[in-house]
Structures are given as structure tokens and as C-alpha cells.
Amino acid sequence: TGNAWTNTYAYDSARRLSSVVSPSGTFSYQFSGPGSLVTKLTQPDGFWITNTFDSRARLTDTTLYDNTSTILNRHGYTLNHAHQRTMVSRTNYASAGFNTYVDYTYDNAGEIRTAKTWRTGTNLLAWNFDYGYDAGWNLLKRTNNVTVTSYTINSLNQISNGTSHDSNGNLTYRSAAGQYYDYDDENQLVETQVTGSWQETYTYDGRGRLRVKQVQNWTGSGWGSPTETRYLYDGMVIVQERSSSNHPQVTYTRGTDLSGSLDGAGGIGGLLSRGAHAGSPNYQISSAAHYHADGNGNVTMLVGSGSPSIKAYYKYDPFGRTLSSGGTLATANVMRFSSKPVVGDYSTLYYYGYRFYEPAIQRWLNRDPMGEWGGINLYTALYNKTPNGIDPDGQWVWVIPFALGGWGAEKTIDKGYSGYKSYECIADTRDNYNDAVKRLNAKYGDTWPLSVSMYMDQWRRELIPQSGPAIGTIIRTTLGTSFTGPAARPQPGSANGGYFCKPKPKDMCIKGSLPDPSPNYQSDPAP
């Protein structure tokens, strides 16, 4: 209904997105040299964002300015040699209480162990966190100042104290919130409620995308009339919310996300603007607020024309719980942690596309739909490495060695790189590397983005001491072709080399000196 919503995209000679024009305004990108690292994003109404990177293309600063060059929002990063963020600073013009820095420490598996917040030399105890885990990446204890929350884990990696699960592994009850959950035959969440208070129901389309949310309150004798929100998508990312009458209410303008493409990272870090529609027959845009996110794509501020120019701001704990927020749009804006929507009016669930995430317990409601291809623990979020990774859609963990513009390997699972020395055998790590090469070839062909090449080169160099330099020879083949590998697989250290993955049609292989750990190994995920 009303006028059509049209986005116009322009690209430079290097095929990089250079501008987006929508009813919310014009957004323009500037890059560092020939690569895909975004150094400046110009927004409507005189706002602009700058990004700074170190010599290894790692994000060290992202800052939002207004038209007087006043800093409105800023995130600064200090990283160690393992690409882990060890200190994160924050400047927020709207609230001096947000002007802090956080020190992170990690265990040998790369899991975050402590997050200590400081302001002008004073430790802020209310924003201090300590985490304890078992060997299976399950959270056992979280300490927030003096408040300790403990969890008991069963043999299926499920929380067993104060919760219930069905036979498919779906969380059905959480006593701490008094909340019940119900699922359909495809393990999609269809209802969550607190008895005698509220309920939210969810409806999906044939692609498994959430299309309708309804919220009802208990009146004392039954459920009241529902409030309905309908979602429209571009692929797997939400671009518009509509009312039950199918009138547009909010439309999102999107640009390049943390993958350097429009949706390669599930839209994380790619939100440009939130356009609110007028409630009139034409339903045109009545106001727009523009996004600024931190290096993980977590939305931390919205700005726009008028006074005050800062419309919303947020602070999260390392796993996405909102610690503090403010501004006129703080509640109305639902795109927050990981640039994902908080879908509940009452619940705190985030919708990622394939699963719902509950930050209160730092895990997914149900098992990974990819099974153990996404890691052997089917519930844990980001393998507890949240300052250094994202999950695009609820299935895969992406490590962040670089950020904001073409930084990660396409769907490279976390266990394949930064943590492999601690908990993965070299054969499995090598197979993950092979699979990453296959996916990158399928996505980019022979020309990878610079930051992706740098990431893969670092991974290769990490593997050389274990696998030998032959892993560095990459054979890039064309999808759909077949070839014949050596009949007898060579032993480690042999001079003639061999193929790591099983030669077969529609596969990518790397020539090297290690034998395949299994003659039946194939690098494609199981359907």
C-alpha cells in the first residue's frame, strides 16, 4: 500500500558498493586502497562514520560524528597476537556513564573468562563478569559482581537445573523466567508464554523464515486481541515490518555487512537506517534514524535529524544481555545485538534466521540444524568467544580476525582456526581449511577479497608447522568439473603430494603431503 519503496545501489570500478539511495536518504562508502575495508560511511543529515584498521587489517576504532564533527559514539579495540580483543573502549555523547573501557581475558580454548569494566580508573562492579565452563564449552557459572548464576549440564549438553527439554532437544520450560516454549514438527518455535500473563506466537513461510508474530495479554479470563507484526525479507534478512492490515510500519535500509556483501554475514553490521512510516493512506516515511554498530555488528546507537539527534543507545554484556539503554527509540528499535531483531514484546529472544538465541542463558533454544558441522556442542553460542566472532544465521560460528568489509572466510567454522591447537586434531583442522577454500572458490572464483586472502594465508601459515609447507599449494578448480587424484594416498612427508579431500565432481581440493584421514571424507556438509 502507498508509494513503492525503492533502493538504488551504485558500485565502483572494483565492484565495491559505493552508495545506497533509499527514501531514508543517501549513504556513501569510502575504502582503504584497493581492498574492501570501509574507512568512511557518510549518512544523511550530516552524520558520518570512520573506521580505522591496523597493519594487519584488524579494526581498531569505529567512530560516529555529527555535522559539527562532534564524536557521538565510539568503540576502540586493542588486540593481542591471537587476534583476540583484549580491551574495548566506549565513548557515548548521550550518556557519560557509558564512557568506559572493558578488559577481557581468555582461557586456552579462546573462551572469554572475565570482562572487567572501568571508568576513569574506577572498577564498575555492576558491569563485571566472570565465566566458568566445562570441557564441552558449556557455561557452568556466571558471576556478575556478587550475583552468581550456576548451571548443571547433562550428557546431551542441555541445562538440566530449572529447565525442561523435549525428545528433539528443544527447550520447553525455563523456570527463572517462568517461560514455556512450544515447537512444530520441524523444531521451529511457534509459541512462548508466561502463564496468566502474555504469549507470543510465530508463523513461518515455506523457507522457514519467521513471517508473522502475534502478541496477546491475559485479561483474567482469556487472551486478549493480538497485536500482529508481519515481516518481509530480502533473502534471509528482514527489510520491512508491516501491520496486521499489511501496511508498512518500519523499513530497513541495508548496505554491506561484515562479509563485505549485502547479506553474506546474515546482515550483521549492515544496517544503515530505520525508516518509520506514517499511519496515513500513503504510508510514506515520516522519520528516519541511522545506525552505528560496534566491530561485532552490535547496534549501539541510532541518530537522526531533529533534537535530540541521538535517538537510541545501548550497552550489552559480552553475550548480548542489555545492560543499559536510552533514547526515544530505545524500545521501538528492535534491531540490536548482532544487528538481529528482538522479536518478543516481552521475551528477550533474538531471531537469527534458523534459531532463536536467549542471551539470559547464553545459548540457543534448540540444537544446531547443521548438526555437528557447526561444532560438537549443539547449543553453545559462538563457543563462548563473543568478543571475537559472530553467528550469521544460527548455524555457523565466524571468527573475526578482521572487521567491517570482507573479513571472514565464507562460513568457516570457528574450530578450524583460532582454537584448533587446544581441541582439534590437525586432520580435522586441515579438513576445515579445505572446506573453507572450496566455499571461497565457489563464492569469489579466482579473485578473493584482500582481507579474505590475508585471513586464509594466516591460517595456512599456522598449519605449516604441523602439516608441512605443501598445504600452501592451493589448486582452484571450477565447480562442476572432475579430476582424478592419486590412486594410492601418500604418507605424511612424501614428496609427490596428494589430495586432502576425496576427488569427486563438484568439489575443491588442495594438493599437499598429508593423507586423507578417511577414504570416505567429503568436504560438503551433509544435507
Number of C-alpha atoms within 10 A of each C-alpha: 11 11 10 10 13 9 14 10 12 12 12 9 7 10 9 20 21 20 18 22 16 17 19 25 17 16 23 17 20 17 17 14 9 10 15 24 28 24 19 19 19 18 25 20 18 13 22 21 23 16 23 19 19 11 6 12 20 22 27 19 20 23 21 28 19 19 11 8 11 11 16 21 26 24 23 20 22 16 17 9 6 10 16 23 24 18 19 22 19 20 20 20 15 19 12 10 11 19 18 20 22 21 16 20 16 17 11 10 18 19 21 25 17 20 23 19 22 18 16 8 9 9 15 14 13 13 16 19 22 17 19 17 17 10 8 12 19 23 24 15 16 19 15 16 14 10 9 12 13 13 17 14 16 10 7 11 19 25 23 15 13 13 16 17 17 12 6 12 18 21 22 18 20 18 11 10 12 12 17 18 21 17 18 9 7 9 15 21 23 16 18 23 22 18 11 13 13 19 24 23 19 20 16 15 9 7 8 13 22 25 17 19 22 19 22 19 18 15 12 9 7 10 15 13 12 15 14 19 21 20 21 18 13 10 11 19 21 23 17 21 21 18 15 14 10 13 19 27 19 21 23 22 25 24 24 26 24 29 26 25 18 20 21 20 24 26 26 31 32 28 24 25 26 25 24 22 19 16 13 9 10 14 17 20 20 12 16 25 24 27 29 26 28 25 27 20 24 23 27 23 29 27 29 23 16 10 8 12 17 23 23 25 26 21 20 17 15 18 19 20 16 16 11 13 17 16 18 13 17 18 13 11 18 17 23 25 26 24 25 26 18 22 19 18 18 15 17 18 21 24 20 25 19 18 21 21 23 20 19 14 19 19 23 21 24 24 23 22 16 16 14 13 17 21 20 14 19 24 25 24 26 27 24 24 22 22 21 24 22 25 21 24 21 24 25 21 23 24 29 27 25 26 29 30 24 26 27 28 24 22 20 21 23 23 23 25 23 20 18 19 16 11 12 14 11 16 17 15 20 26 20 20 24 22 26 21 22 25 20 25 20 18 12 11 14 12 10 15 20 15 24 21 17 18 20 19 13 13 18 21 16 15 21 13 9 12 20 16 15 19 22 18 11 14 15 17 19 15 14 10 11 14 11 10 16 11 7 8 18 18 14 14 15 13 11 13 20 24 21 28 25 18 17 15 12 15 23 32 23 25 19 25 23 22 20 21 13 11 11 9 13 18 20 13 11 8 4
